[in-house]
Amino acid sequence: MSIEFFSLAPTSIQVLKAGESNPKKSKRIIYGQATSDANGVATLYFTDNGLANGNSLLTTIDYAVASVYSTNPSINARPRVQMREKNVAGKYVSANVTNISGVTVLGNNVLGSENPMSGVLVDFMILGSFNS
């Protein structure tokens, strides 16, 4: 097994497995960040130019995860993130970023709803295959 590092828009680590049935197939781990838009959607394009029209760094997406960091003392103001989409063509992943709001009755929050949050930095980690 060998490990190859290369630098493109998102950070990426490539692992080549020796003895695999398809020796030209390799795994890549890609880390990147994206900021949520006005609809609360954060999209990370892992292409050679970092844009939707670029060439994908992956052939397939095997696994993807998203996370956010917050130190806001109010639990309702803290962002929440959920994976939204793993693109079939292996060019991007996206996540929804929301917070909770509700009506307070006798000091208790009730009727909570999730609202999109814009401007939140989302961390993505993607594991995928690439035919070299």
N, CA, C and O of each residue as an XYZ file, in Angstrom:
528
protein
N       0.847     -1.166      0.000
C       0.000      0.000      0.000
C       0.893      1.229      0.000
O       1.903      1.271      0.703
N       0.526      2.212     -0.775
C       1.294      3.451     -0.788
C       0.351      4.616     -0.527
O      -0.854      4.519     -0.758
N       0.900      5.692     -0.055
C       0.115      6.891      0.209
C       0.704      8.024     -0.597
O       1.916      8.239     -0.601
N      -0.158      8.741     -1.273
C       0.271      9.842     -2.129
C      -0.486     11.093     -1.701
O      -1.709     11.062     -1.567
N       0.223     12.178     -1.487
C      -0.399     13.450     -1.150
C      -0.342     14.362     -2.361
O       0.676     14.424     -3.050
N      -1.408     15.055     -2.619
C      -1.398     16.049     -3.676
C      -2.277     17.205     -3.256
O      -3.151     17.041     -2.405
N      -2.067     18.345     -3.826
C      -2.755     19.559     -3.406
C      -3.644     20.087     -4.512
O      -3.177     20.395     -5.609
N      -4.928     20.188     -4.214
C      -5.923     20.802     -5.099
C      -6.828     21.646     -4.213
O      -6.519     21.869     -3.043
N      -7.941     22.114     -4.762
C      -8.836     23.002     -4.007
C      -9.215     22.409     -2.656
O      -8.899     23.013     -1.631
N      -9.882     21.247     -2.605
C     -10.036     20.632     -1.283
C      -8.795     19.799     -0.981
O      -8.140     19.318     -1.906
N      -8.463     19.622      0.280
C      -7.344     18.791      0.672
C      -7.685     17.339      0.370
O      -8.816     16.911      0.601
N      -6.737     16.583     -0.136
C      -7.015     15.213     -0.524
C      -5.833     14.313     -0.232
O      -4.681     14.717     -0.393
N      -6.117     13.082      0.201
C      -5.111     12.057      0.414
C      -5.505     10.884     -0.467
O      -6.666     10.474     -0.468
N      -4.572     10.349     -1.203
C      -4.855      9.212     -2.076
C      -4.121      7.996     -1.547
O      -2.926      8.057     -1.258
N      -4.850      6.874     -1.420
C      -4.272      5.623     -0.960
C      -4.410      4.611     -2.076
O      -5.521      4.342     -2.531
N      -3.297      4.041     -2.527
C      -3.295      3.034     -3.576
C      -3.141      1.664     -2.923
O      -2.180      1.429     -2.191
N      -4.083      0.761     -3.185
C      -4.050     -0.566     -2.577
C      -3.378     -1.558     -3.510
O      -3.795     -1.723     -4.656
N      -2.350     -2.209     -3.023
C      -1.662     -3.247     -3.795
C      -2.453     -4.543     -3.710
O      -3.052     -4.841     -2.677
N      -2.458     -5.308     -4.784
C      -3.116     -6.603     -4.772
C      -4.626     -6.546     -4.961
O      -5.290     -7.579     -4.875
N      -5.178     -5.382     -5.213
C      -6.622     -5.271     -5.432
C      -6.954     -5.830     -6.816
O      -6.108     -5.805     -7.710
N      -8.185     -6.337     -7.000
C      -8.566     -6.941     -8.272
C      -8.471     -5.950     -9.429
O      -8.231     -6.353    -10.567
N      -8.653     -4.677     -9.158
C      -8.484     -3.637    -10.170
C      -7.323     -2.755     -9.727
O      -7.536     -1.800     -8.980
N      -6.098     -3.050    -10.168
C      -4.934     -2.311     -9.659
C      -4.929     -0.834    -10.020
O      -4.175     -0.064     -9.426
N      -5.755     -0.418    -10.984
C      -5.802      0.996    -11.336
C      -6.774      1.764    -10.455
O      -6.851      2.989    -10.543
N      -7.520      1.058     -9.605
C      -8.495      1.714     -8.743
C      -7.825      2.107     -7.429
O      -7.095      1.313     -6.836
N      -8.068      3.300     -6.989
C      -7.499      3.757     -5.732
C      -8.565      4.473     -4.931
O      -9.595      4.877     -5.471
N      -8.317      4.627     -3.645
C      -9.229      5.327     -2.739
C      -8.658      6.701     -2.450
O      -7.446      6.874     -2.325
N      -9.542      7.665     -2.347
C      -9.137      9.013     -1.956
C      -9.981      9.463     -0.778
O     -11.184      9.209     -0.716
N      -9.330     10.131      0.145
C     -10.025     10.790      1.248
C      -9.898     12.276      0.979
O      -8.794     12.806      0.851
N     -11.032     12.937      0.895
C     -11.040     14.366      0.598
C     -11.644     15.112      1.769
O     -12.705     14.745      2.273
N     -10.960     16.165      2.200
C     -11.472     17.058      3.234
C     -11.644     18.428      2.602
O     -10.784     18.884      1.848
N     -12.741     19.076      2.905
C     -12.958     20.423      2.398
C     -13.993     21.155      3.231
O     -14.682     20.553      4.054
N     -14.096     22.446      3.015
C     -15.051     23.279      3.732
C     -15.890     24.063      2.737
O     -15.427     24.428      1.657
N     -17.131     24.315      3.123
C     -18.040     25.138      2.322
C     -18.917     25.926      3.278
O     -19.190     25.482      4.393
N     -19.354     27.092      2.837
C     -20.218     27.956      3.641
C     -21.649     27.840      3.142
O     -21.900     27.809      1.937
N     -22.586     27.777      4.086
C     -23.993     27.633      3.715
C     -24.522     28.914      3.070
O     -24.134     30.021      3.441
N     -25.414     28.736      2.098
C     -26.013     29.865      1.385
C     -27.295     30.330      2.086
O     -27.592     29.881      3.193
N     -28.045     31.215      1.454
C     -29.270     31.775      2.048
C     -30.329     30.714      2.319
O     -31.192     30.907      3.175
N     -30.273     29.597      1.600
C     -31.227     28.500      1.822
C     -30.713     27.483      2.838
O     -31.359     26.461      3.068
N     -29.566     27.748      3.442
C     -28.997     26.845      4.426
C     -28.305     25.644      3.820
O     -28.118     24.638      4.505
N     -27.917     25.716      2.549
C     -27.270     24.591      1.870
C     -25.783     24.901      1.666
O     -25.418     25.927      1.093
N     -24.945     23.992      2.146
C     -23.499     24.095      1.932
C     -23.109     23.011      0.932
O     -23.416     21.836      1.134
N     -22.433     23.406     -0.148
C     -22.049     22.470     -1.202
C     -20.542     22.526     -1.413
O     -19.973     23.596     -1.626
N     -19.904     21.360     -1.351
C     -18.469     21.259     -1.608
C     -18.260     20.549     -2.934
O     -18.644     19.392     -3.100
N     -17.641     21.259     -3.884
C     -17.279     20.671     -5.170
C     -15.839     20.188     -5.083
O     -14.929     20.989     -4.870
N     -15.623     18.889     -5.246
C     -14.267     18.358     -5.247
C     -13.907     17.978     -6.673
O     -13.887     16.809     -7.058
N     -13.623     19.030     -7.438
C     -13.222     18.912     -8.839
C     -11.848     19.551     -8.998
O     -11.334     20.175     -8.070
N     -11.262     19.392    -10.170
C      -9.926     19.941    -10.386
C      -9.876     21.459    -10.319
O      -8.806     22.027    -10.098
N     -11.016     22.131    -10.506
C     -11.032     23.593    -10.389
C     -11.924     24.086     -9.252
O     -12.087     25.294     -9.082
N     -12.506     23.170     -8.467
C     -13.344     23.553     -7.338
C     -14.718     24.071     -7.735
O     -15.433     24.622     -6.898
N     -15.100     23.903     -9.003
C     -16.377     24.405     -9.510
C     -17.207     23.262    -10.089
O     -16.694     22.170    -10.333
N     -18.492     23.527    -10.306
C     -19.408     22.509    -10.821
C     -19.005     22.003    -12.201
O     -19.303     20.858    -12.540
N     -18.337     22.821    -13.001
C     -17.985     22.408    -14.363
C     -16.628     21.722    -14.454
O     -16.172     21.418    -15.557
N     -15.971     21.472    -13.325
C     -14.651     20.845    -13.333
C     -14.715     19.332    -13.452
O     -15.795     18.742    -13.434
N     -13.564     18.718    -13.573
C     -13.445     17.262    -13.626
C     -13.368     16.718    -12.208
O     -12.590     17.204    -11.387
N     -14.182     15.704    -11.929
C     -14.265     15.155    -10.582
C     -12.965     14.491    -10.151
O     -12.264     13.899    -10.971
N     -12.642     14.589     -8.865
C     -11.495     13.899     -8.284
C     -11.852     12.469     -7.909
O     -10.971     11.685     -7.557
N     -13.155     12.113     -7.980
C     -13.623     10.776     -7.627
C     -14.475     10.191     -8.739
O     -15.126     10.923     -9.485
N     -14.469      8.867     -8.845
C     -15.371      8.162     -9.744
C     -16.662      7.828     -9.014
O     -17.750      7.955     -9.576
N     -16.543      7.399     -7.755
C     -17.703      7.113     -6.917
C     -17.465      7.669     -5.519
O     -16.326      7.791     -5.069
N     -18.544      7.999     -4.850
C     -18.483      8.436     -3.458
C     -18.928      7.256     -2.605
O     -20.063      6.793     -2.723
N     -18.032      6.766     -1.742
C     -18.368      5.636     -0.880
C     -19.000      6.101      0.429
O     -19.924      5.466      0.936
N     -18.503      7.200      0.971
C     -18.982      7.671      2.274
C     -18.708      9.159      2.389
O     -17.681      9.645      1.916
N     -19.622      9.877      3.012
C     -19.422     11.313      3.242
C     -20.041     11.697      4.577
O     -21.058     11.140      4.990
N     -19.414     12.652      5.241
C     -19.918     13.140      6.519
C     -19.695     14.646      6.585
O     -18.738     15.167      6.012
N     -20.585     15.337      7.286
C     -20.486     16.791      7.448
C     -20.583     17.140      8.928
O     -21.261     16.451      9.690
N     -19.902     18.212      9.333
C     -19.991     18.667     10.725
C     -19.820     20.177     10.788
O     -19.247     20.793      9.890
N     -20.328     20.760     11.869
C     -20.165     22.196     12.119
C     -19.636     22.369     13.538
O     -19.756     21.484     14.385
N     -19.051     23.529     13.765
C     -18.499     23.866     15.079
C     -19.174     25.128     15.570
O     -19.284     26.106     14.830
N     -19.626     25.114     16.814
C     -20.261     26.302     17.370
C     -19.999     26.378     18.867
O     -19.976     25.364     19.564
N     -19.803     27.594     19.339
C     -19.660     27.821     20.780
C     -20.797     28.708     21.286
O     -20.699     29.270     22.377
N     -21.870     28.840     20.513
C     -22.987     29.688     20.910
C     -23.631     29.127     22.177
O     -23.967     27.943     22.217
N     -23.811     29.959     23.223
C     -24.393     29.461     24.477
C     -25.881     29.108     24.359
O     -26.395     28.347     25.179
N     -26.567     29.639     23.369
C     -27.988     29.345     23.195
C     -28.166     28.096     22.335
O     -27.730     28.058     21.185
N     -28.808     27.077     22.901
C     -28.975     25.820     22.174
C     -29.789     26.018     20.901
O     -29.552     25.320     19.915
N     -30.743     26.949     20.892
C     -31.561     27.186     19.706
C     -30.779     27.869     18.594
O     -31.103     27.701     17.419
N     -29.757     28.637     18.949
C     -28.983     29.376     17.943
C     -27.853     28.529     17.354
O     -27.234     28.927     16.367
N     -27.583     27.386     17.942
C     -26.491     26.540     17.441
C     -26.879     25.901     16.109
O     -28.001     25.418     15.951
N     -25.963     25.899     15.168
C     -26.274     25.260     13.882
C     -26.283     23.739     14.005
O     -25.538     23.148     14.787
N     -27.151     23.133     13.206
C     -27.198     21.675     13.057
C     -26.942     21.375     11.592
O     -27.333     22.152     10.721
N     -26.298     20.272     11.316
C     -26.004     19.933      9.919
C     -26.426     18.488      9.653
O     -26.206     17.597     10.473
N     -27.030     18.284      8.499
C     -27.424     16.953      8.048
C     -26.985     16.810      6.598
O     -27.149     17.730      5.798
N     -26.425     15.645      6.265
C     -26.050     15.399      4.872
C     -27.298     15.485      4.007
O     -28.360     14.986      4.380
N     -27.163     16.109      2.872
C     -28.281     16.306      1.954
C     -28.133     15.433      0.709
O     -29.069     14.732      0.324
N     -26.957     15.476      0.081
C     -26.791     14.791     -1.196
C     -25.348     14.371     -1.428
O     -24.409     15.111     -1.135
N     -25.195     13.158     -1.965
C     -23.931     12.704     -2.525
C     -24.192     12.608     -4.021
O     -24.998     11.789     -4.461
N     -23.522     13.431     -4.794
C     -23.747     13.502     -6.232
C     -23.363     12.197     -6.917
O     -22.294     11.646     -6.654
N     -24.234     11.700     -7.799
C     -24.004     10.438     -8.500
C     -22.739     10.495     -9.353
O     -22.011      9.508     -9.457
N     -22.481     11.649     -9.960
C     -21.293     11.789    -10.817
C     -20.006     11.943    -10.007
O     -18.924     12.027    -10.587
N     -20.106     11.983     -8.678
C     -18.918     12.085     -7.837
C     -18.248     13.439     -7.871
O     -17.032     13.529     -7.703
N     -19.032     14.517     -8.089
C     -18.447     15.857     -8.167
C     -18.651     16.696     -6.906
O     -17.865     17.607     -6.645
N     -19.682     16.409     -6.128
C     -19.941     17.243     -4.954
C     -20.774     16.513     -3.908
O     -21.416     15.499     -4.181
N     -20.738     17.064     -2.711
C     -21.637     16.680     -1.632
C     -22.256     17.962     -1.099
O     -21.672     19.040     -1.214
N     -23.441     17.836     -0.516
C     -24.072     19.011      0.075
C     -24.741     18.631      1.386
O     -25.052     17.465      1.628
N     -24.954     19.635      2.226
C     -25.557     19.428      3.536
C     -26.504     20.587      3.849
O     -26.306     21.709      3.381
N     -27.530     20.301      4.642
C     -28.452     21.328      5.124
C     -27.980     21.816      6.483
O     -27.617     21.019      7.348
N     -27.985     23.142      6.667
C     -27.605     23.734      7.946
C     -28.831     24.467      8.487
O     -29.378     25.351      7.828
N     -29.254     24.089      9.696
C     -30.461     24.672     10.290
C     -30.225     25.004     11.757
O     -29.234     24.592     12.360
N     -31.159     25.756     12.307
C     -31.234     25.932     13.753
C     -32.694     25.745     14.165
O     -33.572     25.638     13.308
N     -32.951     25.706     15.443
C     -34.293     25.440     15.954
C     -34.889     26.725     16.501
O     -34.218     27.484     17.200
N     -36.146     26.961     16.180
C     -36.877     28.063     16.809
C     -38.218     27.527     17.257
O     -38.675     26.499     16.758
N     -38.837     28.193     18.169
C     -40.124     27.725     18.666
C     -40.823     28.789     19.471
O     -40.317     29.899     19.637
N     -41.968     28.447     19.960
C     -42.775     29.329     20.802
C     -42.549     28.910     22.244
O     -42.544     27.718     22.553
N     -42.362     29.882     23.127
C     -42.163     29.585     24.539
C     -43.480     29.727     25.285
O     -44.121     30.777     25.245
N     -43.874     28.661     25.962
C     -45.102     28.657     26.772
C     -44.731     28.248     28.185
O     -44.235     27.144     28.411
N     -44.971     29.137     29.134
C     -44.644     28.883     30.542
C     -43.186     28.452     30.716
O     -42.876     27.560     31.505
N     -42.304     29.103     29.966
C     -40.880     28.842     30.084
C     -40.395     27.618     29.335
O     -39.214     27.280     29.411
N     -41.287     26.941     28.606
C     -40.904     25.753     27.835
C     -41.027     26.034     26.350
O     -42.000     26.642     25.905
N     -40.037     25.590     25.583
C     -40.110     25.712     24.128
C     -41.015     24.622     23.564
O     -40.832     23.437     23.840
N     -41.987     25.046     22.773
C     -42.895     24.094     22.129
C     -43.012     24.453     20.660
O     -42.588     25.534     20.253
N     -43.575     23.570     19.864
C     -43.801     23.817     18.441
C     -42.520     24.236     17.729
O     -42.522     25.178     16.937
N     -41.448     23.545     18.009
C     -40.164     23.881     17.396
C     -40.153     23.629     15.903
O     -40.796     22.700     15.415
N     -39.427     24.452     15.190
C     -39.249     24.259     13.758
C     -37.782     24.496     13.412
O     -37.062     25.182     14.136
N     -37.355     23.917     12.294
C     -35.987     24.104     11.843
C     -35.958     25.161     10.757
O     -36.769     25.138      9.832
N     -35.017     26.089     10.875
C     -34.884     27.184      9.922
C     -33.501     27.145      9.290
O     -32.522     26.841      9.972
N     -33.402     27.451      7.992
C     -32.086     27.459      7.338
C     -31.179     28.540      7.923
O     -31.641     29.622      8.285
N     -29.894     28.237      8.012
C     -28.903     29.201      8.497
C     -27.893     29.465      7.381
O     -27.359     28.530      6.783
N     -27.642     30.722      7.110
C     -26.651     31.074      6.089
C     -25.352     31.513      6.754
O     -25.341     31.953      7.904
N     -24.252     31.385      6.003
C     -22.956     31.847      6.484
C     -22.272     30.928      7.467
O     -21.320     31.342      8.128
N     -22.727     29.689      7.587
C     -22.121     28.733      8.522
C     -21.084     27.895      7.773
O     -21.372     27.350      6.708
N     -19.882     27.798      8.332
C     -18.805     27.013      7.735
C     -19.003     25.533      8.077
O     -19.101     25.169      9.249
N     -19.061     24.689      7.053
C     -19.295     23.256      7.219
C     -18.042     22.492      6.792
O     -17.471     22.768      5.737
N     -17.619     21.537      7.611
C     -16.496     20.656      7.288
C     -17.049     19.378      6.667
O     -17.999     18.791      7.184
N     -16.452     18.950      5.558
C     -16.838     17.711      4.894
C     -15.646     16.765      4.842
O     -14.506     17.191      4.661
N     -15.927     15.475      5.001
C     -14.927     14.428      4.808
C     -15.572     13.387      3.895
O     -16.648     12.868      4.190
N     -14.899     13.089      2.782
C     -15.450     12.192      1.775
C     -14.448     11.078      1.499
O     -13.252     11.331      1.356
N     -14.941      9.848      1.424
C     -14.140      8.707      1.014
C     -14.714      8.209     -0.297
O     -15.916      7.962     -0.391
N     -13.878      8.059     -1.304
C     -14.380      7.610     -2.586
C     -13.326      6.874     -3.379
O     -12.160      6.799     -2.992
N     -13.769      6.330     -4.505
C     -12.880      5.585     -5.393
C     -12.553      6.429     -6.609
O     -13.324      7.297     -7.018
N     -11.392      6.153     -7.175
C     -10.963      6.875     -8.380
C     -10.195      5.918     -9.259
O      -9.266      5.253     -8.799
N     -10.570      5.844    -10.507
C      -9.840      5.013    -11.457
C      -8.688      5.825    -12.024
O      -8.904      6.806    -12.737
N      -7.474      5.420    -11.711
C      -6.296      6.182    -12.146
C      -5.761      5.699    -13.469
O      -4.773      6.237    -13.969
